[in-house]
């Protein structure tokens, strides 16, 4: 098989949130895909500073971060944008007004609004991930945040997510957002998503979308699935994403990534 491009989401696609690790079968499968002459890219909503050491140690070919905002190939940044500072402050103010917690995610650090691990399950998971990996730059305060690539926000007790989304809609000329569920949204620059990241890399590598294989589990992977020639949903993926998949593999904790690559003859 000629060289193909493989795009892999992180949380619950490559990295098991249940086990807090990359399944051994997944790591071995991606390395075999590389040995077979294919290129492997992480395509994630995570920022550049939010990667556990074991993910970086996999030695993959590129990190596509913050839903298409920061693209790195072989250690070199090939594309990067940031949220305009006035817009970032406007969103922060709206969060405070509507009881929304979240993280300002950037190339230099992740800035959490606070350290409340009980406010929302995924917000708590992220906080604990940084507690377990102090080498990942972060602060549990917004006081020193100078810039960010994107934001991820959460609703909990006392939050007014509808009011917050109304504020976001007033910025639609420059900002966009992805609904993960009713309590969790990713906010990013307009015209950027995992699909634009995939197309940028395909063009950069002189490949076509038909050469691209995308693996994911969440709503923010829909844009990537729509652009890739081949889309593979994890068995643990949300129903909305499965509707856009060409193939549904097993659960991440049941060798899902390995079996998906095997199905397409990439390993």
C-alpha positions in Angstrom: 0.0 0.0 0.0 1.3 3.5 -0.9 1.9 6.0 1.9 -1.3 7.0 3.7 -2.0 9.7 6.4 -3.5 8.5 9.7 -5.2 11.1 11.9 -6.0 10.1 15.5 -7.9 11.9 18.2 -6.5 11.7 21.7 -9.0 11.3 24.6 -10.8 8.0 24.4 -9.4 7.3 20.9 -5.7 7.0 21.6 -5.6 7.7 25.3 -7.9 5.7 27.5 -9.6 8.0 30.2 -10.5 4.8 32.1 -7.0 3.5 32.3 -5.2 6.9 32.1 -2.8 5.5 29.5 -2.3 4.6 25.8 -3.3 1.0 25.4 -0.3 -1.1 24.5 -2.1 -2.5 21.4 -2.7 1.1 20.2 1.0 2.1 20.6 2.2 -1.0 18.8 -0.3 -0.6 16.0 0.7 3.0 15.3 4.4 2.1 15.3 3.7 -0.7 12.8 1.7 1.7 10.6 4.8 3.9 10.5 7.1 1.0 9.8 4.7 0.2 6.9 5.4 3.6 5.4 2.4 5.6 6.6 2.4 8.9 8.5 0.6 9.2 11.8 -0.7 12.6 13.2 -2.5 13.3 16.4 -5.6 15.5 15.6 -7.0 16.8 18.8 -8.7 19.6 20.7 -5.9 19.5 23.2 -3.3 22.4 23.2 0.3 21.9 22.5 1.2 21.8 26.2 -1.4 19.2 27.1 0.3 15.9 26.2 1.3 13.3 28.7 4.9 12.2 28.3 3.9 8.7 27.1 2.0 10.3 24.2 5.0 12.4 23.2 7.3 9.4 23.5 5.3 7.6 20.8 7.3 9.5 18.3 4.4 10.2 15.9 4.8 12.4 12.8 2.9 15.5 13.9 0.7 17.1 16.5 -2.4 18.9 15.2 -3.6 20.9 18.3 -6.6 23.0 19.4 -8.9 21.8 16.6 -6.8 23.0 13.7 -5.3 26.1 15.3 -1.7 24.9 16.0 -0.2 22.4 13.6 3.2 20.9 14.1 5.0 18.4 11.8 8.2 16.7 12.9 8.7 19.3 15.7 8.2 22.3 13.4 5.2 24.6 13.6 3.7 24.9 10.1 0.5 26.9 11.1 -0.6 28.8 14.2 -3.2 31.3 15.2 -4.4 32.8 18.5 -7.6 34.3 19.8 -7.5 38.1 19.7 -6.9 39.3 23.2 -10.0 41.6 23.4 -12.1 38.6 22.4 -10.5 36.3 24.9 -11.2 38.8 27.7 -14.8 39.3 26.5 -15.3 35.5 26.7 -13.7 35.3 30.1 -16.1 38.1 31.4 -19.1 36.2 30.0 -17.9 33.0 31.8 -17.8 34.9 35.1 -21.3 36.4 34.5 -22.9 33.1 33.6 -21.2 30.8 36.1 -19.2 29.0 33.5 -15.8 27.3 34.3 -13.2 26.5 31.7 -9.7 26.5 30.4 -7.8 28.9 28.2 -5.6 26.6 26.1 -2.5 27.8 24.4 0.9 27.0 23.1 2.7 28.2 26.3 0.3 27.1 29.1 -3.2 26.0 30.0 -5.0 28.3 32.3 -7.8 26.8 34.4 -10.4 29.2 36.0 -9.9 27.3 39.3 -9.1 23.9 40.8 -12.7 22.7 41.3 -12.5 19.0 40.3 -16.2 18.4 41.2 -17.7 21.1 39.1 -17.9 18.9 35.9 -16.6 15.4 35.2 -14.3 16.3 32.3 -13.2 19.6 33.8 -12.1 17.5 36.9 -10.4 14.9 34.6 -8.4 17.7 33.0 -7.4 19.2 36.3 -6.3 15.8 37.6 -4.3 15.2 34.4 -2.3 18.3 35.1 -1.9 17.5 38.8 -0.4 14.1 37.7 1.9 15.7 35.2 3.3 18.9 36.6 5.8 19.2 33.7 2.8 20.3 31.5 2.7 24.1 31.9 -0.4 25.3 33.6 -2.0 27.6 36.2 -5.2 27.2 38.2 -6.1 30.9 37.6 -6.9 33.2 34.7 -5.0 36.1 36.3 -1.8 35.7 34.2 -3.3 34.5 30.9 -1.9 36.5 28.1 -3.1 34.6 25.1 -4.8 31.4 24.1 -5.5 29.3 21.0 -8.9 28.1 22.1 -11.2 27.6 25.1 -13.0 24.7 26.5 -15.9 25.6 28.8 -18.2 23.7 31.2 -21.5 24.2 32.9 -22.2 22.9 36.4 -24.4 23.8 39.3 -25.7 27.4 39.0 -24.5 27.9 35.4 -26.4 29.6 32.7 -25.1 27.9 29.5 -27.9 29.3 27.4 -27.0 32.8 28.3 -23.3 32.2 27.7 -24.0 30.7 24.2 -26.1 33.8 23.4 -23.0 35.9 24.2 -20.9 33.7 21.9 -23.4 34.0 19.1 -22.8 37.8 19.2 -19.1 37.0 18.3 -20.0 34.8 15.3 -18.0 36.9 12.9 -14.7 35.8 14.5 -15.5 32.9 16.8 -17.1 29.5 16.5 -17.9 26.7 18.9 -18.5 23.0 19.0 -21.1 21.4 21.3 -19.7 18.3 22.9 -22.8 18.0 25.0 -25.2 20.4 26.7 -22.7 21.1 29.5 -19.4 21.2 27.5 -18.4 23.4 24.5 -15.1 24.1 22.7 -14.6 27.6 21.5 -12.3 28.4 18.6 -11.5 30.8 15.8 -14.0 30.8 12.9 -13.1 28.5 10.0 -10.9 26.2 12.1 -11.6 22.7 13.1 -10.1 19.2 12.8 -11.3 19.0 9.2 -9.3 22.1 8.2 -6.3 20.6 10.0 -6.6 17.4 8.0 -6.9 19.2 4.7 -3.9 21.4 5.5 -1.7 18.5 6.3 -2.9 16.5 3.3 -2.0 19.4 1.0 1.3 20.0 2.8 2.2 16.3 2.3 0.9 16.4 -1.3 -1.8 13.8 -0.6 -5.5 13.8 -1.3 -8.4 13.3 1.2 -8.8 9.8 -0.1 -5.3 9.0 1.3 -6.5 10.1 4.8 -7.8 7.8 7.6 -9.5 9.5 10.6 -10.1 7.9 14.0 -12.3 9.6 16.7 -14.9 9.3 19.3 -16.5 12.7 19.9 -18.6 15.4 18.2 -15.6 17.5 17.5 -14.3 14.8 15.3 -17.3 15.2 12.9 -15.5 17.8 10.8 -12.5 15.5 10.5 -14.7 12.6 9.4 -16.4 14.8 6.8 -13.1 15.6 5.1 -11.3 12.2 5.4 -11.6 9.6 2.7 -12.0 7.0 5.4 -13.6 7.6 8.8 -13.4 5.2 11.7 -15.4 5.7 14.9 -14.3 4.0 18.1 -16.8 1.6 19.7 -17.1 4.0 22.6 -17.9 7.0 20.3 -21.0 9.1 20.7 -23.9 8.2 18.5 -23.7 11.5 16.5 -20.2 10.7 15.4 -21.0 7.1 14.5 -23.6 8.4 12.0 -20.7 10.0 10.1 -18.4 6.9 10.2 -17.5 4.6 7.4 -16.6 1.9 9.9 -17.1 1.4 13.6 -14.3 -0.4 15.4 -14.2 -1.8 19.0 -14.0 0.2 22.2 -10.7 1.9 23.0 -10.1 -0.6 25.9 -10.8 -3.5 23.6 -8.0 -2.9 21.0 -10.2 -0.5 19.0 -7.4 1.4 17.4 -5.4 -1.7 16.5 -8.5 -3.4 15.0 -9.5 -0.3 13.0 -6.0 0.0 11.4 -6.1 -3.8 10.7 -9.5 -3.5 9.0 -8.1 -1.1 6.5 -4.9 -3.0 5.9 -2.7 -0.2 7.3 -1.0 -2.8 9.5 
